[in-house]
Amino acid sequence: MNKIVIKFFISTISIAFFWGLESGFTQRNGYELIKSIIFASSFFIVLTKKYKQYILWISTFLLISMIILYLLWQIQLSDLLGSIGFGMFFIFILSYLPDLVRIGFVKDK
């Protein structure tokens, strides 16, 4: 029961955090909230470490889709998929930072 409460708290806080980063807590259109939910769920998946590799595959697929849609002149959809793909890739890369600090490649003060 305690793990469920902690996971719910982390996911709720991360949705608010990513929504604040994305839109500054103002709602212009529905895409900011959808992107924040996607980033929070990918952050939650990265924390569990069981399905971490899927985040890399999904972000790669989104970035390739961005290129294809850009070539087909679907600029708005390309921008949406590219920002989601890059954000998921950035979350994936940052998830390895604690391991690098623990091993000693990145020195903490």
N, C-alpha and C positions, 0 to 999 in steps of 0.2 A: 504494500500500500504506500509506503514511504517513497519508493522509486517512482511510482506513478505520479505522485504529487510533485516531486522534483522535476520530472520530465515535462509535466504540464506547465510548471512555472518557467522552466527554461524556454520552452517553445513560445509561451505567451510573451515573455520579455524579448525574445529574439524577433518576433513579428513586429512588436512596437519599435525595436531598434532599427530594423531594416526599413520599416515604413518611414521612420524619421529621417534616415539617410536618403531614401529615395525621393520623398516628396516634401519634407519639412513639416509634416503633420497637417498638410493641406490637401484636400481631395480635389484634384483637377479632373481626372478621369479614372476609370476603374483599373487601368493598367498598373498604377503604382501599388495598389493594394494586392493585386494578383502577383506582381513581381516580389513584393515583400513576403507573401505567403510561400512562394516558391523558394526564395532565399532562406527563409526560416526552416522550411522542411529539409532543404539540402544541408543546412547547418546541423540540424538534428540528426540527419542520416550520417553525417561525417562524425558526429560525437559518438554514435554507436559503433562505428568502425567495421561493422559487418558488411555493409553494402557500399563502402567508400568508393570502390572502383566503378560502380554504376554512375556516380556523380561525374567522374571523368568522361565516361562514354557519352552520357547525356549532354554534357557541355560541349564535347567535340562535335556531336551531331548537330547541336544548335548553332555552333559557329560555322559549320559547313553549310547548313541550311541558310544562314545569313548571307554567305557568299553567293549561293545559287539564286536566292531571291533578289539580291542586289543586282545581279546580272540580268534578271528578268524584270527590272524596273519596279519592284515592289518595295519601295524604300521604307515605308513606315513599318511594315511587317519585318523587314530585314533589320531595322533598328531595334525593334522589340526583341526579336530572337537573339540578336547579337549582344544586347545588354544583359539578357538573362544568361546566355551562354558564358559570357566573360565573367559575370558575377559568380556563377557556380564554379567556374574554373579557379577564380581567385580564392573562394572559400576552400576549395580542394587543396590548393597550394599552401594556404595558411594553416591547414590542419596538420601539415608535416613540420611546422615550426617547433612545437614542443619536443618532438623526437630529435630534431637537429640540435636543439639546446642540450638535451640530455646526453647525446652522443659526444658533443663537444665541438661541432662544426661552427656553431654560433655561440659566442661567449656572452654570458650575461655579466652584469657589473657586480 
